[in-house]
Amino acid sequence: MRLAATAAVVLATTGSTMARPTVAKRAITDADILNYALTLEHLEDKFYREGLANFTQQQFADAGYDATFYKNLKEVSYDETTHVSFLTGALTAAGAKPVAECTYAFGVTSVAAFVATASILEGVGVSAYLRAAASIVNKEYLTAAGSILTVESRHSSYLRASFKESPFPQPFDTPLDFDEVYTLAAPFIVSCPSTNAALPVKAFPGLALTASSAPVTSGKTIQFTAKATIEPDAGKDYVYAAWVAVTGPIFTKAYFKTGGIIETTVPAGFHGQSYVVITGCNSSVSDDTVKAGPAIVEVTNSSGSP
């Protein structure tokens, strides 16, 4: 079984007090989208290069991963480096200044945690490209983004299979918007060069699934902790957990428990790497309604399960 809880804890706690890039909200352009994609590719590129430098092939073998897996991880790393070069070149050719690599802290101290975090990052990458593609105006850029998306999806499937999880747990991938993706990426970023252009994105307060909630299955009651004080709207003793889906969010009531715990139930129809935000209403998800999240939730039963 995947060390999803370990990787999620790394994602939720890494850099909680670290400096993050200054961002400004404004209309997003194709150049912004390419730089947004490049920001994510820089992070993935550095993650793989650093992990493969820190852990030897023998350490991978000791953790139960054979030589083929190690070789394929090196191929994944090469892909991410190539994506960085490609996007950098595309931005330069378009007369835009590409963002440079930032300084990161991944908080990964074992091969198992490295592979688990890699799987989560690849899943987030698929969701990021899927949503961003809809905002691209230039069709050549759209084709390029689609080409990267399909490769990121292969990476995700391969890593999921290494945990004996379904490589394709549901019939539709989940799109995440710019702020949702940035919320998941920001904890890894210590600082960025002052010369990097500020992107029109922001991070919401962090949200994390509690370790005691795993494994997560449909219909189960699960709990979250938030990195912000969340208050219900007047006259209510609950908020909503919005489960992100390609057809629109599914809302479940989320109740407050002692110790800052927020509790909700997993709705039917979610499988694999899923995303939840805490929101103040059950009609839409927007910058005005999101109170925290997204949190990453691995729902262990697949869509082909009874």
C-alpha positions as CSV (number, residue, x, y, z in Angstrom):
1,M,0.0,0.0,0.0
2,R,1.2,3.5,-0.8
3,L,2.7,5.6,2.0
4,A,0.1,8.2,1.1
5,A,-0.2,9.4,4.7
6,T,3.6,10.0,4.9
7,A,3.7,11.8,1.6
8,A,0.6,13.9,2.5
9,V,2.2,14.9,5.8
10,V,5.3,15.9,4.0
11,L,3.2,18.0,1.6
12,A,1.2,19.6,4.4
13,T,4.0,20.4,6.8
14,T,7.0,21.1,4.6
15,G,7.8,24.8,4.6
16,S,4.9,25.8,6.8
17,T,7.0,28.8,8.1
18,M,8.9,29.3,4.9
19,A,8.9,32.4,2.7
20,R,6.9,32.1,-0.4
21,P,6.9,33.9,-3.8
22,T,5.0,37.2,-3.8
23,V,2.0,36.9,-6.0
24,A,-0.5,39.4,-7.4
25,K,-4.1,38.6,-8.7
26,R,-4.8,39.8,-12.2
27,A,-6.0,38.6,-15.5
28,I,-4.0,35.6,-16.7
29,T,-2.2,35.5,-20.1
30,D,-0.7,32.7,-22.1
31,A,2.7,33.8,-20.9
32,D,1.5,33.6,-17.4
33,I,0.2,30.0,-18.0
34,L,3.5,29.0,-19.5
35,N,5.4,30.4,-16.6
36,Y,2.9,28.8,-14.2
37,A,3.7,25.4,-15.9
38,L,7.4,26.2,-15.8
39,T,7.2,26.9,-12.1
40,L,5.7,23.4,-11.6
41,E,8.2,21.8,-13.9
42,H,11.1,23.4,-12.1
43,L,9.8,22.0,-8.9
44,E,9.4,18.5,-10.3
45,D,12.8,18.7,-12.1
46,K,14.6,19.6,-8.9
47,F,12.7,17.0,-6.9
48,Y,13.8,14.2,-9.1
49,R,17.4,15.4,-9.5
50,E,17.8,15.9,-5.8
51,G,16.2,12.6,-4.9
52,L,18.2,10.6,-7.4
53,A,21.4,12.4,-6.1
54,N,20.5,11.7,-2.4
55,F,19.5,8.0,-2.8
56,T,21.6,5.4,-4.6
57,Q,20.4,2.5,-6.7
58,Q,21.3,0.2,-3.9
59,Q,19.1,2.2,-1.5
60,F,16.3,1.8,-4.0
61,A,17.0,-1.9,-4.1
62,D,17.0,-2.1,-0.3
63,A,13.6,-0.4,-0.3
64,G,12.3,-3.1,-2.7
65,Y,12.6,-1.3,-6.1
66,D,14.5,-3.2,-8.8
67,A,16.9,-1.9,-11.4
68,T,14.2,-1.3,-14.0
69,F,12.3,0.9,-11.7
70,Y,15.4,2.9,-10.9
71,K,16.2,3.3,-14.6
72,N,12.7,4.4,-15.3
73,L,12.8,7.0,-12.5
74,K,15.9,8.4,-14.2
75,E,13.8,8.6,-17.4
76,V,11.1,10.5,-15.6
77,S,13.8,12.9,-14.3
78,Y,15.0,13.4,-17.8
79,D,11.5,14.1,-19.0
80,E,11.0,16.8,-16.4
81,T,14.4,18.5,-17.2
82,T,13.3,18.4,-20.9
83,H,10.0,20.0,-20.0
84,V,11.9,22.8,-18.3
85,S,14.1,23.4,-21.3
86,F,11.1,23.3,-23.7
87,L,9.0,25.8,-21.7
88,T,11.9,28.1,-21.2
89,G,12.6,28.1,-24.9
90,A,8.9,28.7,-25.7
91,L,8.7,31.7,-23.4
92,T,11.9,33.2,-24.7
93,A,10.8,32.7,-28.3
94,A,7.5,34.5,-27.4
95,G,9.4,37.5,-26.0
96,A,8.4,36.7,-22.4
97,K,10.9,36.2,-19.5
98,P,10.9,32.6,-18.2
99,V,10.9,32.1,-14.4
100,A,14.0,30.6,-12.9
101,E,14.3,27.7,-10.6
102,C,13.5,28.4,-6.9
103,T,15.0,27.1,-3.7
104,Y,13.0,24.1,-2.3
105,A,12.7,22.0,0.8
106,F,11.0,18.7,0.0
107,G,11.4,17.1,3.5
108,V,11.9,13.6,2.0
109,T,14.2,11.4,4.1
110,S,13.7,7.9,2.7
111,V,13.3,6.2,-0.6
112,A,9.7,5.2,0.3
113,A,8.8,8.8,1.0
114,F,10.5,10.0,-2.2
115,V,8.5,7.6,-4.4
116,A,5.2,8.3,-2.6
117,T,5.8,12.1,-2.9
118,A,6.7,11.6,-6.6
119,S,3.4,9.9,-7.2
120,I,1.5,12.7,-5.6
121,L,3.4,15.4,-7.5
122,E,2.7,13.7,-10.8
123,G,-1.0,13.4,-10.0
124,V,-1.1,17.1,-9.2
125,G,0.8,17.9,-12.4
126,V,-1.8,16.1,-14.5
127,S,-4.6,18.0,-12.7
128,A,-2.7,21.3,-13.2
129,Y,-2.2,20.9,-17.0
130,L,-5.8,19.6,-17.4
131,R,-7.3,22.8,-16.0
132,A,-4.7,25.2,-17.4
133,A,-5.2,24.0,-20.9
134,A,-8.7,25.4,-21.0
135,S,-7.3,28.9,-20.4
136,I,-4.7,28.8,-23.2
137,V,-5.6,31.0,-26.2
138,N,-2.7,30.1,-28.6
139,K,-3.5,26.7,-30.1
140,E,0.2,25.9,-30.6
141,Y,0.7,26.3,-26.8
142,L,-2.4,24.2,-26.2
143,T,-0.9,21.4,-28.3
144,A,2.4,21.6,-26.4
145,A,0.6,21.6,-23.0
146,G,-1.4,18.6,-24.1
147,S,1.8,16.8,-25.1
148,I,3.3,17.3,-21.7
149,L,0.0,16.4,-20.0
150,T,0.0,12.9,-21.6
151,V,3.5,12.2,-20.5
152,E,2.8,13.4,-16.9
153,S,-0.2,11.1,-16.9
154,R,2.1,8.2,-17.9
155,H,4.4,9.1,-15.0
156,S,1.5,9.1,-12.6
157,S,0.2,5.7,-13.8
158,Y,3.6,4.1,-13.6
159,L,4.2,5.4,-10.0
160,R,0.8,4.3,-8.9
161,A,1.3,0.9,-10.3
162,S,4.6,0.6,-8.3
163,F,2.3,0.7,-5.1
164,K,0.0,-1.9,-6.7
165,E,-2.6,0.7,-7.0
166,S,-4.8,1.1,-10.0
167,P,-2.9,3.1,-12.6
168,F,-6.2,4.6,-13.8
169,P,-8.5,4.5,-10.8
170,Q,-11.3,6.5,-12.4
171,P,-12.7,7.3,-15.9
172,F,-11.9,11.1,-15.6
173,D,-8.9,13.0,-14.3
174,T,-9.5,15.9,-12.0
175,P,-8.8,19.5,-13.1
176,L,-7.4,21.8,-10.4
177,D,-7.4,25.6,-10.9
178,F,-4.3,27.8,-10.6
179,D,-4.8,28.7,-6.9
180,E,-5.6,25.2,-5.9
181,V,-2.4,23.9,-7.5
182,Y,-0.3,26.7,-6.2
183,T,-1.6,25.9,-2.7
184,L,-0.2,22.4,-3.0
185,A,3.1,23.5,-4.5
186,A,3.8,26.5,-2.2
187,P,4.8,24.6,0.9
188,F,7.8,23.1,-1.0
189,I,9.1,26.6,-2.1
190,V,11.5,28.3,0.3
191,S,12.2,31.3,-1.9
192,C,12.4,32.3,-5.6
193,P,14.7,34.7,-7.4
194,S,13.6,38.4,-7.1
195,T,13.8,38.6,-10.9
196,N,11.0,36.0,-11.3
197,A,7.8,37.6,-12.5
198,A,4.9,37.4,-10.0
199,L,2.2,35.1,-11.2
200,P,-1.5,35.9,-10.7
201,V,-2.0,33.1,-8.2
202,K,-2.3,32.8,-4.5
203,A,-2.2,30.0,-1.9
204,F,-5.2,29.2,0.3
205,P,-4.6,28.0,3.9
206,G,-3.3,24.4,4.0
207,L,-5.6,21.5,4.6
208,A,-4.4,18.0,5.5
209,L,-6.1,14.6,6.0
210,T,-5.3,13.2,9.4
211,A,-3.2,10.0,9.5
212,S,-5.9,8.2,11.5
213,S,-8.3,8.6,8.5
214,A,-6.4,6.2,6.3
215,P,-7.2,4.1,4.5
216,V,-10.0,6.1,2.9
217,T,-12.9,4.5,1.1
218,S,-16.3,5.6,-0.2
219,G,-18.8,6.3,2.6
220,K,-16.1,6.5,5.3
221,T,-16.1,9.4,7.8
222,I,-12.7,11.1,7.6
223,Q,-11.0,14.1,9.3
224,F,-8.9,17.1,8.3
225,T,-6.8,19.7,10.0
226,A,-6.5,23.2,8.6
227,K,-3.6,25.7,8.9
228,A,-6.1,28.5,9.6
229,T,-9.0,29.1,11.9
230,I,-12.2,28.2,10.1
231,E,-15.5,29.7,11.1
232,P,-18.9,28.6,9.8
233,D,-21.3,31.2,8.3
234,A,-23.7,32.8,10.7
235,G,-26.4,30.4,11.9
236,K,-24.6,27.3,11.0
237,D,-22.5,24.8,12.9
238,Y,-20.9,23.3,9.8
239,V,-19.1,24.2,6.6
240,Y,-18.8,22.2,3.4
241,A,-16.2,19.8,2.0
242,A,-16.1,20.3,-1.8
243,W,-14.8,17.3,-3.6
244,V,-13.3,18.5,-6.9
245,A,-14.5,16.7,-10.1
246,V,-14.5,17.4,-13.8
247,T,-18.3,17.7,-13.8
248,G,-18.3,20.1,-10.9
249,P,-17.7,19.8,-7.1
250,I,-19.7,17.4,-4.9
251,F,-20.5,18.9,-1.5
252,T,-20.7,17.1,1.8
253,K,-21.3,18.8,5.1
254,A,-18.2,19.2,7.3
255,Y,-18.5,19.4,11.1
256,F,-16.2,20.8,13.7
257,K,-14.7,18.5,16.3
258,T,-12.5,19.2,19.3
259,G,-8.8,20.1,18.6
260,G,-9.5,21.9,15.4
261,I,-10.6,18.8,13.6
262,I,-13.0,19.0,10.6
263,E,-15.0,15.8,9.9
264,T,-16.9,14.8,6.7
265,T,-17.9,11.7,4.8
266,V,-16.5,10.5,1.5
267,P,-19.1,10.7,-1.3
268,A,-19.6,7.9,-3.8
269,G,-17.8,8.2,-7.2
270,F,-14.3,9.3,-6.0
271,H,-11.4,7.0,-6.5
272,G,-7.6,7.4,-6.5
273,Q,-5.9,10.7,-5.9
274,S,-8.7,13.1,-5.0
275,Y,-8.9,16.7,-3.8
276,V,-11.0,18.4,-1.2
277,V,-11.4,22.1,-0.3
278,I,-13.3,23.5,2.7
279,T,-15.8,26.1,1.6
280,G,-18.5,28.2,3.1
281,C,-21.3,27.3,0.6
282,N,-22.6,24.4,-1.3
283,S,-23.3,26.1,-4.6
284,S,-19.9,27.0,-6.0
285,V,-16.1,27.0,-5.3
286,S,-14.3,30.3,-5.7
287,D,-11.7,32.5,-4.2
288,D,-14.4,34.1,-2.1
289,T,-15.8,30.8,-0.7
290,V,-12.7,28.6,-0.2
291,K,-11.6,28.6,3.5
292,A,-8.8,26.0,3.2
293,G,-7.3,23.4,0.9
294,P,-7.2,21.5,-1.3
295,A,-6.2,18.4,0.7
296,I,-5.0,15.4,-1.1
297,V,-7.1,12.3,-0.4
298,E,-6.2,8.8,-1.8
299,V,-9.5,6.9,-2.0
300,T,-8.4,3.3,-2.1
301,N,-11.3,1.6,-3.9
302,S,-11.2,2.0,-7.7
303,S,-14.1,2.7,-10.0
304,G,-14.1,-1.0,-11.1
305,S,-14.6,-2.2,-7.5
306,P,-18.0,-3.4,-6.3
